[in-house]
Amino acid sequence: MDRLPDGLPPFFGRLLRIMHTPDPDLAEVERELRDNGFLRPGFSVDLEALRTFLAPLAEPSSVDTFKFSREWMRWEAARVTDMSASNVSRQFNLPPSYVLIHRVSTAGIGVLCQLECEGAFRAEVLRWVPGYTDDPLASADQPVPTG
């Protein structure tokens, strides 16, 4: 057992917010992934392949209600573990600071799929995931300290 002293990093909320837009800013997605160590420097990534890879991961919170199922989990597991050279997941890096988050979230999703839970998961993301509802322009509105 371990704790996240600062809670869930706002990076996840920002990434979900971007992926939930009808025409996500994929350059911003790539930038967020690089800034947080998920894409290593020097590796290029096809932005459309990145969209194709991330869109299903954002699906449960992109709609008002979602039903987790064993079939959805099997599809996702096969998709992200595909070892073909064209699979963008082969270019991902899991920074050590995110291992705990990854393990807990995948275990939780696994339980939701086993129980075939259906619910308003989007509302829960809006309520609990930092970074999602933060105004991305809020810092631009703040005066710059002088002195």
C-alpha positions as CSV (number, residue, x, y, z in Angstrom):
1,M,0.0,0.0,0.0
2,D,1.2,3.5,-0.7
3,R,-0.2,7.0,-0.8
4,L,-0.3,9.8,-3.4
5,P,0.7,12.7,-1.1
6,D,-0.5,15.2,-3.7
7,G,-3.4,13.2,-5.0
8,L,-4.0,12.2,-8.6
9,P,-1.8,14.3,-10.9
10,P,-3.8,17.0,-12.8
11,F,-2.1,15.6,-16.0
12,F,-4.7,12.9,-16.2
13,G,-7.6,15.3,-16.1
14,R,-6.1,17.6,-18.7
15,L,-5.5,14.6,-21.0
16,L,-9.0,13.4,-20.6
17,R,-10.5,16.9,-21.2
18,I,-8.4,17.2,-24.4
19,M,-9.4,13.7,-25.6
20,H,-13.1,14.3,-24.9
21,T,-13.3,17.2,-27.4
22,P,-14.7,16.5,-30.8
23,D,-11.4,17.5,-32.5
24,P,-8.7,16.9,-29.9
25,D,-5.5,19.0,-30.0
26,L,-3.2,16.0,-30.6
27,A,-0.1,18.1,-30.5
28,E,-1.1,19.2,-26.9
29,V,-1.7,15.5,-26.1
30,E,1.7,14.6,-27.3
31,R,3.2,17.6,-25.3
32,E,1.4,16.5,-22.1
33,L,2.6,12.9,-22.6
34,R,6.2,14.1,-23.2
35,D,6.2,16.6,-20.3
36,N,5.1,13.8,-17.9
37,G,7.6,11.2,-19.2
38,F,5.2,8.9,-21.1
39,L,6.9,9.5,-24.4
40,R,10.7,9.6,-24.4
41,P,12.7,12.3,-26.0
42,G,13.8,11.5,-29.5
43,F,10.9,9.1,-30.2
44,S,8.5,10.3,-32.9
45,V,4.9,9.4,-32.7
46,D,2.2,9.4,-35.3
47,L,-0.5,11.7,-33.9
48,E,-3.4,9.9,-35.6
49,A,-2.1,6.6,-34.2
50,L,-1.9,8.3,-30.8
51,R,-5.6,9.4,-31.1
52,T,-6.6,5.9,-32.1
53,F,-4.8,4.5,-29.1
54,L,-6.1,6.9,-26.5
55,A,-9.7,7.4,-27.6
56,P,-10.9,4.0,-26.3
57,L,-9.2,4.7,-22.9
58,A,-11.1,7.9,-22.6
59,E,-14.4,6.3,-23.7
60,P,-15.8,5.4,-20.2
61,S,-15.7,9.1,-19.2
62,S,-16.6,10.6,-22.6
63,V,-20.3,9.6,-22.3
64,D,-22.9,10.3,-19.7
65,T,-23.2,6.6,-18.8
66,F,-20.9,3.7,-19.6
67,K,-21.2,-0.1,-19.0
68,F,-17.9,-1.8,-18.3
69,S,-17.9,-5.4,-19.5
70,R,-15.6,-8.4,-19.8
71,E,-15.8,-8.0,-23.6
72,W,-14.6,-4.4,-23.4
73,M,-11.8,-5.4,-21.1
74,R,-10.7,-8.2,-23.4
75,W,-10.7,-5.9,-26.4
76,E,-8.7,-3.2,-24.5
77,A,-6.2,-5.8,-23.2
78,A,-5.6,-7.2,-26.7
79,R,-5.3,-3.8,-28.2
80,V,-2.8,-2.3,-25.8
81,T,-0.6,-5.4,-25.7
82,D,-0.5,-5.9,-29.5
83,M,3.2,-6.3,-30.2
84,S,3.1,-5.2,-33.9
85,A,5.5,-2.5,-34.8
86,S,2.7,-0.1,-35.7
87,N,1.2,-0.2,-32.2
88,V,1.9,3.2,-30.6
89,S,1.8,1.7,-27.1
90,R,5.3,0.2,-27.9
91,Q,6.6,3.8,-27.8
92,F,5.1,4.5,-24.4
93,N,7.1,4.7,-21.2
94,L,5.6,4.3,-17.8
95,P,7.4,6.6,-15.4
96,P,8.1,5.0,-12.0
97,S,6.0,7.7,-10.3
98,Y,2.9,6.5,-12.2
99,V,3.3,2.7,-11.6
100,L,1.1,2.8,-8.5
101,I,-1.6,4.8,-10.3
102,H,-1.5,2.4,-13.2
103,R,-1.8,-0.7,-11.0
104,V,-4.7,0.7,-9.0
105,S,-6.6,2.0,-11.9
106,T,-6.3,-1.1,-14.0
107,A,-7.3,-3.3,-11.1
108,G,-10.3,-1.1,-10.4
109,I,-11.3,-1.2,-14.0
110,G,-10.9,-5.0,-14.0
111,V,-13.3,-5.2,-11.1
112,L,-15.8,-2.9,-12.8
113,C,-15.7,-5.1,-15.9
114,Q,-16.1,-8.4,-13.9
115,L,-19.2,-6.9,-12.2
116,E,-20.4,-5.4,-15.5
117,C,-21.0,-2.1,-13.8
118,E,-22.9,0.6,-15.6
119,G,-22.9,4.2,-14.3
120,A,-22.4,7.9,-14.7
121,F,-18.6,7.7,-14.7
122,R,-18.3,11.0,-16.5
123,A,-19.9,12.8,-13.6
124,E,-17.4,11.1,-11.3
125,V,-14.5,12.3,-13.4
126,L,-15.8,15.8,-13.4
127,R,-16.2,15.7,-9.6
128,W,-13.0,13.9,-8.6
129,V,-10.2,14.1,-11.3
130,P,-8.0,17.1,-10.8
131,G,-7.2,19.0,-14.0
132,Y,-10.3,18.1,-15.9
133,T,-12.4,21.1,-15.0
134,D,-9.5,23.5,-14.5
135,D,-9.7,26.4,-16.8
136,P,-6.6,26.0,-19.1
137,L,-6.5,29.7,-19.6
138,A,-6.8,30.6,-15.9
139,S,-3.1,31.1,-15.5
140,A,-3.0,33.5,-18.5
141,D,-5.5,35.7,-16.7
142,Q,-3.4,36.0,-13.5
143,P,-1.2,39.1,-13.2
144,V,2.5,38.4,-13.4
145,P,4.3,39.2,-10.1
146,T,6.8,42.0,-10.3
147,G,9.5,43.0,-7.9
